[in-house]
Amino acid sequence: MAHRSSVLRGKVQMASTESAYRYVTAKSRRNSPERLRLRKFDPTVRRHVEFVETR
């Protein structure tokens, strides 16, 4: 049986806006129910770009 904390902190995929590169991370679904947007390094274009959460 899964613990309650593992259900609330679900794994999400972050897709690059510049290429097809993706990160996998965890976020709190209770504290931030909206889609996550972060600036992270994209190794395919070799610079920092915006990543958005995919559903």
mmCIF file as Biopython writes it, N, C-alpha, C and O atoms, coordinates in Angstrom:
data_model
#
loop_
_atom_site.group_PDB
_atom_site.id
_atom_site.type_symbol
_atom_site.label_atom_id
_atom_site.label_alt_id
_atom_site.label_comp_id
_atom_site.label_asym_id
_atom_site.label_entity_id
_atom_site.label_seq_id
_atom_site.pdbx_PDB_ins_code
_atom_site.Cartn_x
_atom_site.Cartn_y
_atom_site.Cartn_z
_atom_site.occupancy
_atom_site.B_iso_or_equiv
_atom_site.auth_seq_id
_atom_site.auth_asym_id
_atom_site.pdbx_PDB_model_num
ATOM 1   N N  . MET A ? 1  ? 0.833  -1.174 0.000   1.0 0.0 1  A 1 
ATOM 2   C CA . MET A ? 1  ? 0.000  0.000  0.000   1.0 0.0 1  A 1 
ATOM 3   C C  . MET A ? 1  ? 0.886  1.249  0.000   1.0 0.0 1  A 1 
ATOM 4   O O  . MET A ? 1  ? 1.862  1.326  0.747   1.0 0.0 1  A 1 
ATOM 5   N N  . ALA A ? 2  ? 0.542  2.216  -0.836  1.0 0.0 2  A 1 
ATOM 6   C CA . ALA A ? 2  ? 1.333  3.438  -0.947  1.0 0.0 2  A 1 
ATOM 7   C C  . ALA A ? 2  ? 1.093  4.348  0.247   1.0 0.0 2  A 1 
ATOM 8   O O  . ALA A ? 2  ? -0.018 4.453  0.766   1.0 0.0 2  A 1 
ATOM 9   N N  . HIS A ? 3  ? 2.163  4.997  0.661   1.0 0.0 3  A 1 
ATOM 10  C CA . HIS A ? 3  ? 2.043  5.949  1.750   1.0 0.0 3  A 1 
ATOM 11  C C  . HIS A ? 3  ? 1.345  7.211  1.255   1.0 0.0 3  A 1 
ATOM 12  O O  . HIS A ? 3  ? 1.319  7.496  0.058   1.0 0.0 3  A 1 
ATOM 13  N N  . ARG A ? 4  ? 0.794  7.941  2.176   1.0 0.0 4  A 1 
ATOM 14  C CA . ARG A ? 4  ? 0.070  9.152  1.816   1.0 0.0 4  A 1 
ATOM 15  C C  . ARG A ? 4  ? 0.993  10.197 1.176   1.0 0.0 4  A 1 
ATOM 16  O O  . ARG A ? 4  ? 0.584  10.899 0.251   1.0 0.0 4  A 1 
ATOM 17  N N  . SER A ? 5  ? 2.234  10.303 1.665   1.0 0.0 5  A 1 
ATOM 18  C CA . SER A ? 5  ? 3.150  11.302 1.128   1.0 0.0 5  A 1 
ATOM 19  C C  . SER A ? 5  ? 3.527  11.008 -0.322  1.0 0.0 5  A 1 
ATOM 20  O O  . SER A ? 5  ? 3.740  11.937 -1.101  1.0 0.0 5  A 1 
ATOM 21  N N  . SER A ? 6  ? 3.612  9.731  -0.696  1.0 0.0 6  A 1 
ATOM 22  C CA . SER A ? 6  ? 3.958  9.404  -2.076  1.0 0.0 6  A 1 
ATOM 23  C C  . SER A ? 6  ? 2.810  9.725  -3.025  1.0 0.0 6  A 1 
ATOM 24  O O  . SER A ? 6  ? 3.040  9.964  -4.211  1.0 0.0 6  A 1 
ATOM 25  N N  . VAL A ? 7  ? 1.594  9.732  -2.527  1.0 0.0 7  A 1 
ATOM 26  C CA . VAL A ? 7  ? 0.445  10.083 -3.363  1.0 0.0 7  A 1 
ATOM 27  C C  . VAL A ? 7  ? 0.395  11.590 -3.569  1.0 0.0 7  A 1 
ATOM 28  O O  . VAL A ? 7  ? 0.088  12.051 -4.669  1.0 0.0 7  A 1 
ATOM 29  N N  . LEU A ? 8  ? 0.691  12.367 -2.527  1.0 0.0 8  A 1 
ATOM 30  C CA . LEU A ? 8  ? 0.641  13.822 -2.629  1.0 0.0 8  A 1 
ATOM 31  C C  . LEU A ? 8  ? 1.804  14.382 -3.434  1.0 0.0 8  A 1 
ATOM 32  O O  . LEU A ? 8  ? 1.636  15.385 -4.128  1.0 0.0 8  A 1 
ATOM 33  N N  . ARG A ? 9  ? 2.965  13.770 -3.362  1.0 0.0 9  A 1 
ATOM 34  C CA . ARG A ? 9  ? 4.118  14.227 -4.145  1.0 0.0 9  A 1 
ATOM 35  C C  . ARG A ? 9  ? 4.273  13.317 -5.353  1.0 0.0 9  A 1 
ATOM 36  O O  . ARG A ? 9  ? 5.055  12.367 -5.328  1.0 0.0 9  A 1 
ATOM 37  N N  . GLY A ? 10 ? 3.542  13.604 -6.386  1.0 0.0 10 A 1 
ATOM 38  C CA . GLY A ? 10 ? 3.568  12.774 -7.581  1.0 0.0 10 A 1 
ATOM 39  C C  . GLY A ? 10 ? 4.695  13.135 -8.516  1.0 0.0 10 A 1 
ATOM 40  O O  . GLY A ? 10 ? 5.205  14.255 -8.480  1.0 0.0 10 A 1 
ATOM 41  N N  . LYS A ? 11 ? 5.089  12.195 -9.356  1.0 0.0 11 A 1 
ATOM 42  C CA . LYS A ? 11 ? 6.121  12.441 -10.357 1.0 0.0 11 A 1 
ATOM 43  C C  . LYS A ? 11 ? 5.491  13.138 -11.552 1.0 0.0 11 A 1 
ATOM 44  O O  . LYS A ? 11 ? 4.403  12.772 -11.996 1.0 0.0 11 A 1 
ATOM 45  N N  . VAL A ? 12 ? 6.179  14.137 -12.061 1.0 0.0 12 A 1 
ATOM 46  C CA . VAL A ? 12 ? 5.723  14.870 -13.241 1.0 0.0 12 A 1 
ATOM 47  C C  . VAL A ? 12 ? 6.861  14.967 -14.245 1.0 0.0 12 A 1 
ATOM 48  O O  . VAL A ? 12 ? 8.035  14.933 -13.878 1.0 0.0 12 A 1 
ATOM 49  N N  . GLN A ? 13 ? 6.498  15.088 -15.512 1.0 0.0 13 A 1 
ATOM 50  C CA . GLN A ? 13 ? 7.484  15.273 -16.568 1.0 0.0 13 A 1 
ATOM 51  C C  . GLN A ? 13 ? 7.523  16.739 -16.953 1.0 0.0 13 A 1 
ATOM 52  O O  . GLN A ? 13 ? 6.486  17.394 -17.063 1.0 0.0 13 A 1 
ATOM 53  N N  . MET A ? 14 ? 8.736  17.250 -17.158 1.0 0.0 14 A 1 
ATOM 54  C CA . MET A ? 14 ? 8.935  18.625 -17.578 1.0 0.0 14 A 1 
ATOM 55  C C  . MET A ? 14 ? 9.462  18.590 -19.010 1.0 0.0 14 A 1 
ATOM 56  O O  . MET A ? 14 ? 10.527 18.027 -19.265 1.0 0.0 14 A 1 
ATOM 57  N N  . ALA A ? 15 ? 8.724  19.186 -19.943 1.0 0.0 15 A 1 
ATOM 58  C CA . ALA A ? 15 ? 9.117  19.178 -21.353 1.0 0.0 15 A 1 
ATOM 59  C C  . ALA A ? 15 ? 9.714  20.523 -21.735 1.0 0.0 15 A 1 
ATOM 60  O O  . ALA A ? 15 ? 9.207  21.571 -21.335 1.0 0.0 15 A 1 
ATOM 61  N N  . SER A ? 16 ? 10.783 20.493 -22.502 1.0 0.0 16 A 1 
ATOM 62  C CA . SER A ? 16 ? 11.442 21.707 -22.963 1.0 0.0 16 A 1 
ATOM 63  C C  . SER A ? 16 ? 10.581 22.415 -24.000 1.0 0.0 16 A 1 
ATOM 64  O O  . SER A ? 16 ? 9.885  21.772 -24.787 1.0 0.0 16 A 1 
ATOM 65  N N  . THR A ? 17 ? 10.633 23.743 -23.995 1.0 0.0 17 A 1 
ATOM 66  C CA . THR A ? 17 ? 9.917  24.514 -25.006 1.0 0.0 17 A 1 
ATOM 67  C C  . THR A ? 17 ? 10.730 24.653 -26.293 1.0 0.0 17 A 1 
ATOM 68  O O  . THR A ? 17 ? 10.200 25.087 -27.316 1.0 0.0 17 A 1 
ATOM 69  N N  . GLU A ? 18 ? 12.022 24.286 -26.249 1.0 0.0 18 A 1 
ATOM 70  C CA . GLU A ? 18 ? 12.903 24.441 -27.408 1.0 0.0 18 A 1 
ATOM 71  C C  . GLU A ? 18 ? 13.194 23.128 -28.128 1.0 0.0 18 A 1 
ATOM 72  O O  . GLU A ? 18 ? 13.478 23.142 -29.326 1.0 0.0 18 A 1 
ATOM 73  N N  . SER A ? 19 ? 13.132 21.997 -27.433 1.0 0.0 19 A 1 
ATOM 74  C CA . SER A ? 19 ? 13.476 20.712 -28.044 1.0 0.0 19 A 1 
ATOM 75  C C  . SER A ? 19 ? 12.587 19.623 -27.452 1.0 0.0 19 A 1 
ATOM 76  O O  . SER A ? 19 ? 11.602 19.914 -26.773 1.0 0.0 19 A 1 
ATOM 77  N N  . ALA A ? 20 ? 12.941 18.369 -27.715 1.0 0.0 20 A 1 
ATOM 78  C CA . ALA A ? 20 ? 12.160 17.238 -27.214 1.0 0.0 20 A 1 
ATOM 79  C C  . ALA A ? 20 ? 12.704 16.693 -25.902 1.0 0.0 20 A 1 
ATOM 80  O O  . ALA A ? 20 ? 12.264 15.635 -25.452 1.0 0.0 20 A 1 
ATOM 81  N N  . TYR A ? 21 ? 13.647 17.384 -25.278 1.0 0.0 21 A 1 
ATOM 82  C CA . TYR A ? 21 ? 14.260 16.918 -24.036 1.0 0.0 21 A 1 
ATOM 83  C C  . TYR A ? 21 ? 13.271 17.044 -22.880 1.0 0.0 21 A 1 
ATOM 84  O O  . TYR A ? 21 ? 12.475 17.982 -22.832 1.0 0.0 21 A 1 
ATOM 85  N N  . ARG A ? 22 ? 13.329 16.072 -21.933 1.0 0.0 22 A 1 
ATOM 86  C CA . ARG A ? 22 ? 12.418 16.060 -20.785 1.0 0.0 22 A 1 
ATOM 87  C C  . ARG A ? 22 ? 13.163 15.758 -19.500 1.0 0.0 22 A 1 
ATOM 88  O O  . ARG A ? 22 ? 14.135 15.002 -19.492 1.0 0.0 22 A 1 
ATOM 89  N N  . TYR A ? 23 ? 12.696 16.356 -18.415 1.0 0.0 23 A 1 
ATOM 90  C CA . TYR A ? 23 ? 13.145 16.043 -17.062 1.0 0.0 23 A 1 
ATOM 91  C C  . TYR A ? 23 ? 12.003 15.345 -16.345 1.0 0.0 23 A 1 
ATOM 92  O O  . TYR A ? 23 ? 10.838 15.551 -16.685 1.0 0.0 23 A 1 
ATOM 93  N N  . VAL A ? 24 ? 12.328 14.516 -15.346 1.0 0.0 24 A 1 
ATOM 94  C CA . VAL A ? 24 ? 11.326 13.933 -14.457 1.0 0.0 24 A 1 
ATOM 95  C C  . VAL A ? 24 ? 11.618 14.457 -13.063 1.0 0.0 24 A 1 
ATOM 96  O O  . VAL A ? 24 ? 12.751 14.374 -12.588 1.0 0.0 24 A 1 
ATOM 97  N N  . THR A ? 25 ? 10.603 14.997 -12.408 1.0 0.0 25 A 1 
ATOM 98  C CA . THR A ? 25 ? 10.765 15.550 -11.080 1.0 0.0 25 A 1 
ATOM 99  C C  . THR A ? 25 ? 9.507  15.269 -10.262 1.0 0.0 25 A 1 
ATOM 100 O O  . THR A ? 25 ? 8.540  14.715 -10.785 1.0 0.0 25 A 1 
ATOM 101 N N  . ALA A ? 26 ? 9.513  15.641 -9.001  1.0 0.0 26 A 1 
ATOM 102 C CA . ALA A ? 26 ? 8.355  15.460 -8.132  1.0 0.0 26 A 1 
ATOM 103 C C  . ALA A ? 26 ? 7.877  16.817 -7.659  1.0 0.0 26 A 1 
ATOM 104 O O  . ALA A ? 26 ? 8.672  17.739 -7.475  1.0 0.0 26 A 1 
ATOM 105 N N  . LYS A ? 27 ? 6.564  16.936 -7.463  1.0 0.0 27 A 1 
ATOM 106 C CA . LYS A ? 27 ? 6.010  18.180 -6.941  1.0 0.0 27 A 1 
ATOM 107 C C  . LYS A ? 27 ? 4.853  17.871 -6.016  1.0 0.0 27 A 1 
ATOM 108 O O  . LYS A ? 27 ? 4.246  16.802 -6.091  1.0 0.0 27 A 1 
ATOM 109 N N  . SER A ? 28 ? 4.557  18.809 -5.152  1.0 0.0 28 A 1 
ATOM 110 C CA . SER A ? 28 ? 3.444  18.668 -4.221  1.0 0.0 28 A 1 
ATOM 111 C C  . SER A ? 28 ? 2.152  19.042 -4.941  1.0 0.0 28 A 1 
ATOM 112 O O  . SER A ? 28 ? 1.982  20.183 -5.369  1.0 0.0 28 A 1 
ATOM 113 N N  . ARG A ? 29 ? 1.261  18.096 -5.071  1.0 0.0 29 A 1 
ATOM 114 C CA . ARG A ? 29 ? 0.007  18.358 -5.776  1.0 0.0 29 A 1 
ATOM 115 C C  . ARG A ? 29 ? -0.943 19.216 -4.946  1.0 0.0 29 A 1 
ATOM 116 O O  . ARG A ? 29 ? -1.795 19.905 -5.507  1.0 0.0 29 A 1 
ATOM 117 N N  . ARG A ? 30 ? -0.812 19.186 -3.641  1.0 0.0 30 A 1 
ATOM 118 C CA . ARG A ? 30 ? -1.677 19.981 -2.771  1.0 0.0 30 A 1 
ATOM 119 C C  . ARG A ? 30 ? -1.271 21.456 -2.776  1.0 0.0 30 A 1 
ATOM 120 O O  . ARG A ? 30 ? -2.129 22.334 -2.858  1.0 0.0 30 A 1 
ATOM 121 N N  . ASN A ? 31 ? 0.032  21.730 -2.688  1.0 0.0 31 A 1 
ATOM 122 C CA . ASN A ? 31 ? 0.496  23.119 -2.596  1.0 0.0 31 A 1 
ATOM 123 C C  . ASN A ? 31 ? 0.532  23.838 -3.933  1.0 0.0 31 A 1 
ATOM 124 O O  . ASN A ? 31 ? 0.376  25.058 -3.973  1.0 0.0 31 A 1 
ATOM 125 N N  . SER A ? 32 ? 0.732  23.124 -5.020  1.0 0.0 32 A 1 
ATOM 126 C CA . SER A ? 32 ? 0.774  23.766 -6.340  1.0 0.0 32 A 1 
ATOM 127 C C  . SER A ? 32 ? 0.011  22.916 -7.354  1.0 0.0 32 A 1 
ATOM 128 O O  . SER A ? 32 ? 0.619  22.144 -8.095  1.0 0.0 32 A 1 
ATOM 129 N N  . PRO A ? 33 ? -1.309 23.052 -7.392  1.0 0.0 33 A 1 
ATOM 130 C CA . PRO A ? 33 ? -2.099 22.240 -8.323  1.0 0.0 33 A 1 
ATOM 131 C C  . PRO A ? 33 ? -1.972 22.682 -9.780  1.0 0.0 33 A 1 
ATOM 132 O O  . PRO A ? 33 ? -2.279 21.900 -10.679 1.0 0.0 33 A 1 
ATOM 133 N N  . GLU A ? 34 ? -1.525 23.923 -10.038 1.0 0.0 34 A 1 
ATOM 134 C CA . GLU A ? 34 ? -1.379 24.393 -11.410 1.0 0.0 34 A 1 
ATOM 135 C C  . GLU A ? 34 ? -0.108 23.809 -12.034 1.0 0.0 34 A 1 
ATOM 136 O O  . GLU A ? 34 ? 0.719  23.213 -11.344 1.0 0.0 34 A 1 
ATOM 137 N N  . ARG A ? 35 ? 0.030  23.989 -13.332 1.0 0.0 35 A 1 
ATOM 138 C CA . ARG A ? 35 ? 1.188  23.446 -14.031 1.0 0.0 35 A 1 
ATOM 139 C C  . ARG A ? 35 ? 2.464  24.186 -13.635 1.0 0.0 35 A 1 
ATOM 140 O O  . ARG A ? 35 ? 2.472  25.406 -13.469 1.0 0.0 35 A 1 
ATOM 141 N N  . LEU A ? 36 ? 3.512  23.432 -13.492 1.0 0.0 36 A 1 
ATOM 142 C CA . LEU A ? 36 ? 4.803  23.955 -13.087 1.0 0.0 36 A 1 
ATOM 143 C C  . LEU A ? 36 ? 5.556  24.489 -14.298 1.0 0.0 36 A 1 
ATOM 144 O O  . LEU A ? 36 ? 5.535  23.866 -15.360 1.0 0.0 36 A 1 
ATOM 145 N N  . ARG A ? 37 ? 6.227  25.645 -14.153 1.0 0.0 37 A 1 
ATOM 146 C CA . ARG A ? 37 ? 7.059  26.232 -15.206 1.0 0.0 37 A 1 
ATOM 147 C C  . ARG A ? 37 ? 8.387  26.599 -14.576 1.0 0.0 37 A 1 
ATOM 148 O O  . ARG A ? 37 ? 8.435  27.400 -13.642 1.0 0.0 37 A 1 
ATOM 149 N N  . LEU A ? 38 ? 9.487  26.009 -15.092 1.0 0.0 38 A 1 
ATOM 150 C CA . LEU A ? 38 ? 10.820 26.249 -14.551 1.0 0.0 38 A 1 
ATOM 151 C C  . LEU A ? 38 ? 11.799 26.533 -15.677 1.0 0.0 38 A 1 
ATOM 152 O O  . LEU A ? 38 ? 11.623 26.071 -16.804 1.0 0.0 38 A 1 
ATOM 153 N N  . ARG A ? 39 ? 12.843 27.307 -15.353 1.0 0.0 39 A 1 
ATOM 154 C CA . ARG A ? 39 ? 13.945 27.516 -16.281 1.0 0.0 39 A 1 
ATOM 155 C C  . ARG A ? 39 ? 15.066 26.567 -15.893 1.0 0.0 39 A 1 
ATOM 156 O O  . ARG A ? 39 ? 15.644 26.674 -14.812 1.0 0.0 39 A 1 
ATOM 157 N N  . LYS A ? 40 ? 15.365 25.630 -16.799 1.0 0.0 40 A 1 
ATOM 158 C CA . LYS A ? 40 ? 16.380 24.617 -16.538 1.0 0.0 40 A 1 
ATOM 159 C C  . LYS A ? 40 ? 17.288 24.496 -17.762 1.0 0.0 40 A 1 
ATOM 160 O O  . LYS A ? 40 ? 16.987 25.022 -18.834 1.0 0.0 40 A 1 
ATOM 161 N N  . PHE A ? 41 ? 18.406 23.789 -17.575 1.0 0.0 41 A 1 
ATOM 162 C CA . PHE A ? 41 ? 19.369 23.607 -18.661 1.0 0.0 41 A 1 
ATOM 163 C C  . PHE A ? 41 ? 18.888 22.523 -19.615 1.0 0.0 41 A 1 
ATOM 164 O O  . PHE A ? 41 ? 18.500 21.435 -19.190 1.0 0.0 41 A 1 
ATOM 165 N N  . ASP A ? 42 ? 18.916 22.829 -20.897 1.0 0.0 42 A 1 
ATOM 166 C CA . ASP A ? 42 ? 18.564 21.867 -21.949 1.0 0.0 42 A 1 
ATOM 167 C C  . ASP A ? 42 ? 19.849 21.479 -22.676 1.0 0.0 42 A 1 
ATOM 168 O O  . ASP A ? 42 ? 20.419 22.306 -23.387 1.0 0.0 42 A 1 
ATOM 169 N N  . PRO A ? 43 ? 20.324 20.228 -22.516 1.0 0.0 43 A 1 
ATOM 170 C CA . PRO A ? 43 ? 21.595 19.840 -23.127 1.0 0.0 43 A 1 
ATOM 171 C C  . PRO A ? 43 ? 21.555 19.745 -24.652 1.0 0.0 43 A 1 
ATOM 172 O O  . PRO A ? 43 ? 22.611 19.794 -25.283 1.0 0.0 43 A 1 
ATOM 173 N N  . THR A ? 44 ? 20.394 19.611 -25.260 1.0 0.0 44 A 1 
ATOM 174 C CA . THR A ? 44 ? 20.349 19.510 -26.721 1.0 0.0 44 A 1 
ATOM 175 C C  . THR A ? 44 ? 20.584 20.867 -27.386 1.0 0.0 44 A 1 
ATOM 176 O O  . THR A ? 44 ? 21.207 20.932 -28.446 1.0 0.0 44 A 1 
ATOM 177 N N  . VAL A ? 45 ? 20.100 21.943 -26.782 1.0 0.0 45 A 1 
ATOM 178 C CA . VAL A ? 45 ? 20.359 23.283 -27.326 1.0 0.0 45 A 1 
ATOM 179 C C  . VAL A ? 45 ? 21.476 23.988 -26.567 1.0 0.0 45 A 1 
ATOM 180 O O  . VAL A ? 45 ? 21.904 25.074 -26.957 1.0 0.0 45 A 1 
ATOM 181 N N  . ARG A ? 46 ? 21.952 23.374 -25.483 1.0 0.0 46 A 1 
ATOM 182 C CA . ARG A ? 46 ? 23.094 23.813 -24.683 1.0 0.0 46 A 1 
ATOM 183 C C  . ARG A ? 46 ? 22.917 25.209 -24.086 1.0 0.0 46 A 1 
ATOM 184 O O  . ARG A ? 46 ? 23.827 26.036 -24.129 1.0 0.0 46 A 1 
ATOM 185 N N  . ARG A ? 47 ? 21.729 25.456 -23.529 1.0 0.0 47 A 1 
ATOM 186 C CA . ARG A ? 47 ? 21.478 26.695 -22.796 1.0 0.0 47 A 1 
ATOM 187 C C  . ARG A ? 47 ? 20.254 26.517 -21.906 1.0 0.0 47 A 1 
ATOM 188 O O  . ARG A ? 47 ? 19.566 25.500 -21.993 1.0 0.0 47 A 1 
ATOM 189 N N  . HIS A ? 48 ? 19.980 27.493 -21.055 1.0 0.0 48 A 1 
ATOM 190 C CA . HIS A ? 48 ? 18.822 27.428 -20.167 1.0 0.0 48 A 1 
ATOM 191 C C  . HIS A ? 48 ? 17.580 27.871 -20.937 1.0 0.0 48 A 1 
ATOM 192 O O  . HIS A ? 48 ? 17.575 28.912 -21.595 1.0 0.0 48 A 1 
ATOM 193 N N  . VAL A ? 49 ? 16.531 27.058 -20.839 1.0 0.0 49 A 1 
ATOM 194 C CA . VAL A ? 49 ? 15.253 27.359 -21.483 1.0 0.0 49 A 1 
ATOM 195 C C  . VAL A ? 49 ? 14.128 27.076 -20.501 1.0 0.0 49 A 1 
ATOM 196 O O  . VAL A ? 49 ? 14.367 26.539 -19.420 1.0 0.0 49 A 1 
ATOM 197 N N  . GLU A ? 50 ? 12.926 27.427 -20.863 1.0 0.0 50 A 1 
ATOM 198 C CA . GLU A ? 50 ? 11.776 27.189 -19.999 1.0 0.0 50 A 1 
ATOM 199 C C  . GLU A ? 50 ? 11.237 25.774 -20.221 1.0 0.0 50 A 1 
ATOM 200 O O  . GLU A ? 50 ? 11.080 25.325 -21.356 1.0 0.0 50 A 1 
ATOM 201 N N  . PHE A ? 51 ? 10.962 25.095 -19.130 1.0 0.0 51 A 1 
ATOM 202 C CA . PHE A ? 51 ? 10.356 23.767 -19.154 1.0 0.0 51 A 1 
ATOM 203 C C  . PHE A ? 51 ? 8.963  23.868 -18.553 1.0 0.0 51 A 1 
ATOM 204 O O  . PHE A ? 51 ? 8.767  24.566 -17.558 1.0 0.0 51 A 1 
ATOM 205 N N  . VAL A ? 52 ? 7.994  23.180 -19.145 1.0 0.0 52 A 1 
ATOM 206 C CA . VAL A ? 52 ? 6.617  23.197 -18.655 1.0 0.0 52 A 1 
ATOM 207 C C  . VAL A ? 52 ? 6.209  21.763 -18.303 1.0 0.0 52 A 1 
ATOM 208 O O  . VAL A ? 52 ? 6.680  20.796 -18.902 1.0 0.0 52 A 1 
ATOM 209 N N  . GLU A ? 53 ? 5.335  21.661 -17.329 1.0 0.0 53 A 1 
ATOM 210 C CA . GLU A ? 53 ? 4.846  20.352 -16.888 1.0 0.0 53 A 1 
ATOM 211 C C  . GLU A ? 53 ? 3.875  19.779 -17.929 1.0 0.0 53 A 1 
ATOM 212 O O  . GLU A ? 53 ? 2.984  20.480 -18.408 1.0 0.0 53 A 1 
ATOM 213 N N  . THR A ? 54 ? 4.057  18.505 -18.272 1.0 0.0 54 A 1 
ATOM 214 C CA . THR A ? 54 ? 3.140  17.828 -19.170 1.0 0.0 54 A 1 
ATOM 215 C C  . THR A ? 54 ? 2.186  16.984 -18.351 1.0 0.0 54 A 1 
ATOM 216 O O  . THR A ? 54 ? 2.535  16.542 -17.257 1.0 0.0 54 A 1 
ATOM 217 N N  . ARG A ? 55 ? 1.018  16.760 -18.849 1.0 0.0 55 A 1 
ATOM 218 C CA . ARG A ? 55 ? 0.008  15.973 -18.115 1.0 0.0 55 A 1 
ATOM 219 C C  . ARG A ? 55 ? 0.037  14.529 -18.545 1.0 0.0 55 A 1 
ATOM 220 O O  . ARG A ? 55 ? -0.739 13.718 -18.039 1.0 0.0 55 A 1 
#
